[in-house]
Amino acid sequence: MGEAEVGLPGFVVMELFQGCRSMNEQRGLQKKLAPYRVLWPSRRDCDVALSVFARAHLARGLGILDALVGQTAVGLSAPLCTFNERHYRGVPGLRIVRPYERA
């Protein structure tokens, strides 16, 4: 994945669809997401995410999807753009970037 290319973790896309309240809203979301590549973890990323989750779930409150999303980024050597840095504590090697400056 190139430096300027933006991809969305498949699990995040699924969460966005879960938030839709109507087919109309879902169609609008599909149009907005169409330009972006959907990224999935490799089998190895899933194995590492399981190990990371087992270590960090109770100790740091790491969630299942956060472990998978974070490890997907690590596996792709890509930064994860988010404001929810707290959610991803415990994912070793994860580089977090704020997507923009909040006013």
C-alpha positions in Angstrom: 0.0 0.0 0.0 1.5 3.4 -1.0 2.2 6.2 1.4 -0.7 8.4 0.2 -3.2 5.5 -0.4 -5.9 5.3 2.1 -7.4 2.0 3.0 -10.1 1.0 5.5 -9.9 -2.1 7.7 -12.8 -4.5 6.7 -13.9 -4.7 10.3 -14.2 -0.9 10.4 -16.3 -1.0 7.3 -18.5 -3.6 8.8 -19.0 -1.4 11.9 -20.0 1.5 9.7 -22.6 -0.6 8.0 -23.9 -1.8 11.3 -24.6 1.8 12.2 -26.9 2.3 9.2 -30.6 2.7 10.0 -32.0 2.3 6.5 -31.2 0.9 3.1 -31.0 4.5 1.8 -28.4 5.3 4.4 -26.5 2.1 3.6 -26.5 2.9 -0.1 -25.1 6.4 0.7 -22.4 4.8 2.8 -21.5 2.4 0.0 -21.0 5.3 -2.4 -18.8 7.2 0.1 -16.6 4.1 0.7 -16.3 3.1 -2.9 -13.0 4.9 -3.6 -11.3 3.2 -0.7 -9.5 -0.1 -0.6 -10.8 -2.5 2.0 -8.0 -4.1 4.0 -8.1 -7.5 5.8 -5.5 -9.0 8.1 -3.4 -11.9 6.9 -3.6 -15.3 8.6 -0.3 -14.4 10.4 -1.8 -11.0 11.5 -4.8 -12.9 13.0 -2.4 -15.2 14.9 -0.4 -12.3 16.2 -3.6 -10.4 17.1 -4.8 -13.4 19.1 -1.5 -13.4 21.1 -1.7 -9.6 21.6 -5.3 -9.8 22.7 -4.6 -12.5 25.2 -1.8 -10.4 26.7 -3.5 -7.0 26.6 -7.2 -7.6 27.0 -7.3 -7.7 30.8 -4.1 -5.7 31.4 -5.0 -2.8 29.1 -8.6 -3.2 28.1 -7.8 -4.1 24.5 -10.9 -5.1 22.5 -11.2 -8.0 20.0 -11.8 -5.8 17.0 -9.2 -3.2 18.1 -6.6 -6.0 18.3 -7.5 -7.1 14.8 -7.6 -3.6 13.3 -4.4 -2.6 15.0 -2.6 -5.8 13.9 -3.8 -5.3 10.3 -2.1 -1.9 10.2 1.1 -3.4 11.8 1.1 -6.2 9.3 0.8 -3.8 6.4 3.5 -1.5 7.9 0.9 1.3 7.7 -0.1 3.9 10.3 -3.6 3.7 11.8 -5.4 7.0 11.5 -7.6 7.5 14.6 -8.4 9.8 17.5 -9.0 6.7 19.7 -5.4 6.1 20.8 -6.6 4.6 24.1 -8.4 1.8 22.2 -5.2 0.5 20.7 -2.8 0.5 23.7 -1.2 -2.8 23.9 -0.7 -3.4 20.1 3.1 -3.6 19.8 4.6 -1.7 16.8 1.4 0.1 16.0 2.0 3.7 14.7 -1.0 5.9 15.3 -1.6 9.2 13.4 -4.3 11.7 14.1 -6.2 12.1 10.8 -6.4 15.9 11.2 -6.2 18.6 13.8 -9.3 19.2 15.7 -10.4 22.8 16.2 
